[in-house]
Amino acid sequence: MNRIYYLPFILGFTLLVTACKLKNNVAKEPNNKENTILLSSRYNALLDYPVDSLSFPRSMSVATGKIRKVPSKDWCSGFFAGNLWQLYELTGDTKFKEKAKQWTAFIEKEKFNNKTHDMGFKVFCSFGNGLKHENNQHYKDVIVKSAQTLSTRFNKKVGAIRSWDFNKEVWDFPVIIDNMLNLELLFEASKISGDNKYRDIAIQHANTTLKNHFRPDNSCYHVVSYDTITGKPKLKMTHQGYNDESSWARGQGWAIYGYTMCYRYTKDKAYLKQAEATANYFINNKNMPQDGIVYWDFKDPAIPNAPRDASAAALVASGLYELYDYTKNDLYLNYANKVMTSLSTKKYILDKTVKGPFILDHSTGHKPKNDEVDEPIVYGDYYYLEALLRQKKK
């Protein structure tokens, strides 16, 4: 097993910064040293996972020790390489960088995959993170080609990128709120190539979603299906939430993060306004737990006995660190810090005895299908690490 003896010092400093920056009287975690050592062991677990182009780790059952492994076509495939790139940035240890490059290379063939909208999750989380650390022309070329492929799913009449191709007996042209996260790839492709067509598609998609996905209370629907003849919405519903009018927590997170990111590239105040409105809905929700780690759906009647979703909390925390940069609203900084303090404890960090390449426990993927419920999931780790990096800059 690879051992990184200096990691505890780096991680200890990170957790100390977390505690010092809290402005909302959240109690300091009494076992910072213990938690730091635990995080170090989890980071090593990612290095220990064997490289295999067909076995990207997506989630695992702690009870059985079984790891769910997926090929590059899976929407979650890019997160593991992204985690390694972010651990390289967090620690400075080149072993993470070398592993990240190996896993990133396995994603490249997805640049031709026009059967999915998840190009940003797969390609930008891997190649995009790599580009932050290497001025690599090949990485740039992969990003631009991926943007070209993703653009083929754009419908001018609807003004959006098609999300899914399945369930055609129900959906004509489905657009899910998750799709907001794939727009970063398009914005960056325009910056790299100098061709604004990718940026223009991203803006049209963001505008269409802004118009049709949000309720009066600023929560959002998961799925909006459009009529391709009229371009108007035909159906608004959920696929992963409790019911069609519920508030699926990670979906709200995609909206907060997505519109904050779109504001970064466009400075369109309508995007910032929506990000703030949905963030306020999220943070101030009556069913928000005291530690800030949300239930999988705000309207699950089983609350407080419903599963948590650490991935949704980490996603929102990361988005709110950026939203705070634009607003200087302490509400966003305080909540993000609360989440990071909660997640950086043994309640949410996997025990060092767990043999799997994951950091956090208690994420929920698809509760209606009882799939990946209360488990470690790779994107929970991704947004946790991204939030750590963003927090360090505050």
Secondary structure, DSSP 4 states (H G I P E B T S, - for coil): ----TTHHHHHHHHHHHHHHH--S-PPPPTTHHHHHHHHHHHHHHHHHSPP-TT-EEEEE-TTT--EEEE-TTSTTHHHHHHHHHHHHHHH--HHHHHHHHHHHHTTGGGGG-TT-STHIIIIIIIIIHHHHH---HHHHHHHHHHHHHHHTTEETTTTEE----S-TTT-SEEEEGGGGGGHHHHHHHHHHH--THHHHHHHHHHHHHHHHSB-TTS-B-SEEEE-TTT-SEEEEE-SSSSSTTS-BHHHHHHHHHHHHHHHHHH--HHHHHHHHHHHHHHHT-TT--TTS--BSBTT-TTTTSSPB-HHHHHHHHHHHHHHHHHH--HHHHHHHHHHHHHHTSTTTBPPTT--SS--B--EEEEGGGTEEEEE-BHHHHHHHHHHHHHHHT-
